Amino acid sequence: MGTRRDVLKIVGARAVGSVTFDSRLARWAPIPLRLIVGYGFMEHGFAKLARGPDAFANILHAIGVPGPHVMAWATILTEVIGGLAVILGAFVALVALPMAALLVVATFTVHLPYGFSSIKLLSVSAAGAQFGPPGYELNLLYLACLAALVMGGAGPLAIDGLLRKRRSA
C-alpha cells in the first residue's frame, strides 16, 4: 500500500492542508459561476423590459442620471446581452467591464445607503415576510464572480475556449 501522496498522484488530485482537490473537477468550477451570474443579469434585464424601459428611465431620471432613456437601454442591453455572453462563456473579459460598471454605479447610487446586507427582514405577518431595501452585498458577490471568470477563464464548454483553440490551430 502506498502513501497518501502516491494515492493522490494516481487519482490526479492534490492535497492542500487536509482537503483534497481533484484538478479534473476544479476545471469545471467556472460553470456554476457563469450560470448564476449570467442568469442573474439576464433576469434583471428582462424585468426592466417587462416593466417597460420608460419606467426604468424614470427611476434613472429621479436619481439624476444624465440621458436616462439612453442609459436605461444601455443598462438593459448590457444585462441581457452580457448575461447571455457570460452563460455561453463568450467574450467574458470584454462583457465583464460594462457589467462591472453597472454594479459599481448601482452600489454607489442605490445600495450604499442601505448598508452591506442584501436581506433586511423588517417583519413577518400572515402575508409573509416583509423585507427592506437591499444593501450592496449582492453587487460585491457579482463583482467577485466576474473577477474570478476574467482572471481564471470561462472554463470548459465556453465559446472563449473554442475561439482560443481555433486561433492556435
N, C-alpha and C positions, 0 to 999 in steps of 0.2 A: 504494500500500500504506500502510495507517495505522500508527500507533504501537501499541505493546503495549497501552497503555491503551485505545485505540479498539477493538482486537480484544476485550479483556476486556469492554467495555461491550456489544458485540454478542452475546457468548455468555452474558451475565448473570453474570459472575464478578468477583471482586475479588482483587487481589494483596496479600499480606502478606509482606514480605521477598521471598524467591524462590519462595514457594509460592502457587499459585493455588487459591482456594476458589470453588466454584460454589454460590451461595446456594440454587439449586434442589435441589442434592444435600444440602446441610447440614441442611435441614429434616427429613430422614429420619434424622438421627443418633440421636434417642431410641429408634428402633425396636429396634436390637440391644441397647441398654441394657434396655429393657422386657422383651425376650425372655429374656435371660440372668438378670437379677435375678428376674423372676417365676418362671421355671422353677427356678432355684436354691432359692428359698424354698419353692415347692411340693414339690420333691423332698425337702427336709429334713422338711417336714411329713408327707409320705406315708411316709417312712422311719420316723418316730416312730410313725405309725399301724400300720405293718406289724409293728413290734416289740411293739406294744401300748402304749397310753398309760400303763399302770401301770409299765412298765419305765422310761419317761422320768420318771414321778413319783418313782420310787425314786432315780434319779440326782439329781433336784432336792432330794429329802429329804436325801440324803447330803451335798450341799454347803450345806445349811442354808437352803434357800428356804422361806419360810413358805407354808402351804397348797399343798403340792406337787401334789396332784391337780388343784386348780383351775388352778394355774399351768401344769401340763402341758397341759391342754385349751386354756387361753388361748393358749399358745405354738403349739400345733398349728393351731388355728383361724386365728391371725394369719398363720402361714406359708402355709397352704393358701389361705385367702380373700384375704389380702393379695397373695400371689403371683399369683393369678388376676386380681385387680384391676389389678395393675401390667402384666401381659401385655395386658390389654384396654385399658389406658390410662384406667381408670375410678377416679375419686376418688383419684388418685395422691397429692396433697398430704395427704389425710386418712389413707390407709392407710400412708403413709411414716412417720408418727410412731410407731405401735406397732412397726412393723418395725425402725425405727432403735433403739428402746428395747431390743428383743430383742438386737440386735447389740452395743449398748453393754454390756448386762448380761453377755452371753456373753464379751465381751472381758475384762471385769474379773473374772468369776468362774471362767472356764475357761481362756482362751487366753493371758492376760498372762504367767503364769509360764514359758511356752514360748518367749517372745521374738517377734520380728516375723515371721520366715519361716513360710510355710504349708507348706513342704516341708522335711522333716528326714530326709534319706537316712541311715539307720543302717548298712545293709549290703546286699549283693547276694549271693544264694545261687542254687542251682539252682532253687529255688522262685520266685525273682523278687526284686524289690526289697523291702526292709523299711523302713518309714517310722516315725518317731516322731510324737508328738502335734503337731498344727498350732498355729502361733502366731496372732497377730491380724491378719496381713496381709490375708486374705480378707475379714474383717469390715470393715476400712477401705475395701477396694475396693467392697464392697456399700454402705457408708455414702456413699462418694463418688458412686456411681451414683444412689442415691436422692436425694441433694442435687442432682445435675445435673437429674434429672427434675422435682423440685419447683421449682427455680429457672428452668429452661429450658422447662418444659412437657413434656407427654407426646408431642408431635409428631403427625404425621398418623395416620390410621386409629385414633384414640383416642376412646373414649366421652366423655372430658372435652371434646374439641373439638366433638363433636356436641351436647353439652349446652350449651356456650357459644354455639354458633350458634343453637340453639333459643331460648335466653333473650334473645338480641339481636334475634330476628326478631319 
